[in-house]
Amino acid sequence: MNSANALLDFIKNSPSCFHAVKNIQEKLLAQGFEELDERKKWNLQEGKNYFVTRNNSSIISFKLPAFDYRGFLITASHSDSPSFKIKENPEIKSEGLTTLNVERYGGMLIAPWFDRALSIAGRILVKNSDEKNKISLKEVLVNFDKDLVTIPNLAIHMNREANEGHHFDIQNELRPVISADKNFRFKKMLADQAGVKEDDIVSYDLFLYNRDQGKIWGQDGEFIISPKLDDLECAYTCLEGFLSAAPLKDMVQLFVVFDNEEVGSESRQGAGSTFLQDTLRRINECCGRNEELYQTAVANSFLVSADNAHALHPNYVSAADPVNRPQVNGGPVIKFNAAQKYTSDAVSASVFKQVCEKAKVPYQIFTNNSNCAGGSTLGNISNGQVSILSVDIGIAQWAMHSPNESAGSKDVDYMIKAIKEFYSSELELN
């Protein structure tokens, strides 16, 4: 249970994508990794470990062997989760109360967000210079870490059809209540929390988050429940597998976490951006290699796209495929889709199956019920920028995109072992 508890602690300390990446940074620094800056020249050395961030919500870390490396071994997961993003000028005053103007971020299950103790976390941008004609901003992470807002339901007496299905009006029905103080100012609250001047706050990226503490549950502690299992569970287990794997002589090992997967990945820090390609090309150039060597390295590479998968639900068995029905605690899930929502094919799946067999970890197969269109993930999106043989995998879970999600406690260890084995493998790709 130690790995499951460590995962839950990581999630608790990662209430936003910015906090998640900050926590990853701190762990890498503690392991001796050196931070790089995209805006500055890189001077890489053989046998050294590095990381670089973009937007402070995406991160790429790598272990560099000799400069004459053969290819790249990559895992990619994502830092964001469905939530509600707070708009600019968010205060809406009504009947002596202040509610906040929010918009939906990602495709969440909406109903479970009502009647919960919620808080706010993210980043604020603060003026950092009084010099004339100079624009300088400082980023400050904020996490109120207290029961700050709630979205109250309308009583059943006033909505008799509530249990018969309801179309949610996001603009008007999902506004969280924050204050009964007629003088409440959102920016003043932010300034007090961050220890800055209210007038110095220029803008922010702030999200609501569920404050429920992750727990291990079940008769024998075989399950976990937590916010953000999709996809911080994969980010955490891939990080642990990456850090525990010994360096290889001729393969660059990369650990990647993208932002904005839940809204399509089309951002400068998403899987659809040039972040991965830019990093791989800079590694290649800093090692004194030419374009042809870059292309051969990419052709000799392998990507594990790690984003959680749907487990067979005991109350909705007909929603699953009749044969490929992953179970919680059944090991990593290899995901297939004929419409290429996932990158897995016979070749890449066979590679990962052998990885799991070498790690002595069980694996499972997921395919959608053929009457149900499934979601996509970051594997095929990132392949639009860097074409790499790739497999889509995940950890089986229930209630994906709910503010609380459930999974199997044993699968945390299974995934770490499989990813460690992946990073330790000398892959021969034909």
Disulfide bonds with the S-S distance in Angstrom:
none
